[in-house]
Amino acid sequence: MSYWTAARLQLSHERYALHCLTALGYTTYFPRLRVRRVRGGRKIETAPPLFPGYAFVLIELQWHAARWAPGTLGLVMSGGLPVRVHNAVIDEIRSRERGGLVNLPKLPEPRPGSHIRILRGPFQGHLGLYEGMQPHERVMVLLALLGGQQRVSLAQRDIEVLTNTNPLSG
């Protein structure tokens, strides 16, 4: 019975590792993301790995050769055996592919007054209200600090929008 497992790959040697695994007779799956950004005023599209440093390997008979394949750092193991990845996980990732690249669902866009949580930095874990965008992917957030409300400028990637109406339950 065949099953999927995950292989750890040497960073910057993913292509080589995938080539070696394929040459050994393994089927591999290395999902890549579709990322669109604006850089220097131009829209560009990149395709970074969905899981940097990892690829899925289909094990049909034996797994030992995959564990020691050049370019790999081994398989993800538990109790001396490769960890099985359910087919449903692979199917779900593949269902999100368009043109060979995975499209992730868009995160909710904050609107002025949206509740947010700070993910990183000195205010990590604090809740606040989104006030608006600033240049260079910065956002203005209103925080309750020191007995009053303070405006703070943060990197957009350092906040998450809370989708429920009660920010204390999220």
N, C-alpha and C positions, 0 to 999 in steps of 0.2 A: 504494500500500500504506500503510495507516494504522499509526501507532505512538504509544506514549505517551512523553512527555518530562516534565521537571519545570520548573515556573515558580517563580521567586523572587517572593514577594509582600511588599508593604509591610506591616510589622507594624501591627496594629490597623486595617488596611484590607482584610483578607482578603475579607470579604463583597462589598465594592465591586469588588475585582479579579475575583472569581469571577463576579459579575454582568456585568461588562464582557466577560470572555472568553466567557461564554455568549451575550451579545448579538452578539458577533462570529461566532457559529456554532460555537464549540469546545465539545466535551464535556469537563467537568472532573471531577476526583475529589479531594476534600479530606477524607481520613479523619480521624475524631475518635476519641479514646480514651474509654472508660468508666472513670472514676476514682471510687472510693467512699472516703470518709474520714469520720472523726468530728471534728466541729468544735463546740465548745461543748456537748458531750454529745449532740449530734444527728448522725445519719447523713445525710450529704449526697452527692449524685452530681453530678459535673461532667463536662464534655465538652471538654477542651482538644484542640487539634490534635495528631495523631500526629507530624507533622513541622512544628513551628512555622515559619512564614515560607515554606512551600512547598506547592504543589498539583501534581497531575498533570494534564496537558493532552493530549488525544488529537489528534494531528496527522493530518489526512486528506489535504489537498492542499498547502497552503502554511503556513509557520510564522511568517512575518514579522510579521503583524498581532498574533499572540499575544505576540511578543517585546516589542512596544511598547504593549500594551494598558494603559489607565489602571489604576493600582493595582498593577501588576507592576513588578518591577525587572529584568525580562528572563527569558530561559530559561537553563537550565544548558547551557552550550555547551562543545564540544571541537572544535578545529580548524575553527572557523567554522560548525559545524552543531550543532543541538540533540542532546544526549546522549539516546540511546534507552533507555527503561526497558522491560525484557522484560515481556511479558504475564503471565508466571508470577509476577512480583513483585506486580503489581496483583491477580491472582487469589488469591495467598496472603493478602494483606491483607484482601481482601473475604471470604475464607473464614472469617476470624476475627470478622467482624461479626455482632452480634446486635442487632436493633432499630436498625440504622443506626450503631451505635457498636462500635469495635474492642475486643475483650476480649483482653488480653495474658495469656500463661500466668503463673501465680503463680510467684514465685521460691521456691526451697526455704527453708522456715522453719528458722532455726537452733535447735539444741537444746543444752543445756549440754554442753560438751565438743566441739562442732563446730569444725572448723578454719575460720578466717576470714582474709580479707586486708583490710587497711585501704586505702581508696581515696583519701582526702583528708586533709589536715591534716599536722601535724608528724610523725606516725607513718606517713605514706603508704608503702605497699609492705611494711610489716611484716606478719608472720603472727602469729596469736594464737589463743587459744581463747575461744569464746563462753561467758560465764558466766550471762547472763540479762538480762531487760528491766528497765528502770527507768521512772519516770514521764516523760512528755513526749517519747516516742519516742527514748529514750536506751538504750544497751546497756552492759553491763559486759563488758570484755574483759580477759583475762589475757595479758600480754606478757612475753617474756623480755628484760629490760632491765637494764643495769648489773650483770650477774652474778647477777641474781635474777629472780623473777617479780613483776611489778607489775600491780595492777588499774588499769584506765583506763576512764573513762566517755566514750563517743563517741555521736554522732548515729547513729541506725539507718541512715540513708541513706549513711553514710560507710564501711560495711563490705559485703563480699560473702562469702557462704558458699561455701566450696570444696566441690564435690560429690565429688571423688575422695578416696581415702583418703591419698594422698601429697601434702601441701600444697606440697612443693617442685617438683612437676611442673606445677602449675597456673598 
